[in-house]
Amino acid sequence: MKVNPFVYGLLIIVLFFGVIGGAKAAGIWSVSGKLTASGEKVAPTGTNVDEIKGWMTLDDVSAAYKVPVAEIVAAFNLPADTPGTTQIKNLESDSFSTVNLRTWLKERLGQ
Amino acid sequence: MTTAARTETFGKVKPRRKGLAALLTHHTFRRLTQLGILLFLVYIAVRHLLAGESGAVTTASWEAYCPFGGLETLYKYVASGGSFVSHVHLSNVVILVAALLTALIARNAFCGWLCPFGFIQDMVSSFSAFIQKRVPVIRKGVRTLKTRGARLVVLDRYLRFLKYGVLAWAVIGAAVYGFMVFRDVDPWAALWNLLELTLGMGTVVLAIVLVASLFVERPWCRYACPLGAATGLVSKLSPFYLKRESEACKACAICTKACPMGLPVHTATTIKSVDCVGCLECVDVCPREGALELKLGIPLIGK
């Protein structure tokens, strides 16, 4: 059966944006790690290190996991005067990253 | 069109479109769709840049709208029961599902109609064609380069398999290491990182893709795009295909020249290639009635 290219184009748009619109309507949509699917702000709970994200600060991690900022700074040889308000992703280097911090915390906490 | 009228015009030269009719084509429709998506992402990226990461209002980054992020996080999302690799959110998974479903039903049309990076490559190639048309020296130079490069055409067939390797590396790498191993070389990510004046290996890949687009259409899509590799494989199950009627076709090869993916349309009977992006440029330029049409049939069999 021959198909009109306009109908084909319309089908593509309806399919693609239909799935996205449907997911949004059903609440299956979140565009930021800082927000949950229902739009509430995310905060570290201290129960699972995988929840740690690059946008979180050293203070956030320290408060949730009860590990002093100074200990994190020393463990990764970060500058001693690093403020606790610094986001993890802004400290990333060859020796420090969100993944490294999670691994270290996991061992530190025996998770 | 009635069957009788169709038989009467079958194989004849199509009447030339004039005025508004020449503008109101699926080509224009496709370009507007691609442009709309690119402008939306520019708006998202600029808004995120202006609001800042630590701003009072949480804004989405352009990365939240990348379907490939959904594929990279899929293993972790399933294995961990809902968590993602860094830079990926629920929206990426939803957009991935939308892209795969589109491929399943309407071929690899995500690449041809919706992907903004494909659109950018198209624009660079159009710019190259525009310049070549007006500057004879450049036209001659490009033609000489293409003639010499024709010897390498055999490589094209094998290089197209490269994207499956990139797909496997990106997906398996993310599953094993827990972060996006592909991100550092991703030209799409590099393009947006330019806004933050961040340069890296991806910038080099981006430069190579853009320069290559001056000579070859859609080089990234043809040889290296892991998302296109995934949607292309799924598109094999689509009921849509292109049919060339050899009785009406004069093998003028205009369709082959128009194909941004370099598929040999004028020698094929049906086009069901995983590399076909469903742009329908070949159908648009075909000068004969009924020689090349988009058809709906039975998946895999294509009849």
Interface residues (C-beta under 8 A of the other chain):
Chain A: M1 K2 V3 N4 P5 F6 Y8 G9 L11 I12 I13 L15 F16 F17 G18 V19 I20 A23 I28 W29 S30 V31 S32 G33 K34 L35 A37 K41 D50 E51 K53 G54 W55 Q87 S97 T98 V99
Chain B: T25 H26 F29 R30 T33 E53 S54 T58 T59 A60 S61 A64 Y65 S80 S83 F84 S86 H89 L90 S91 V94 I95 V97 A98 A99 L101 T102 I105 A106 A109 F110 W113 L114 Y177 G178 F179 F240 G278 L280 V283 D284 E293 L294 K295 L296 G297
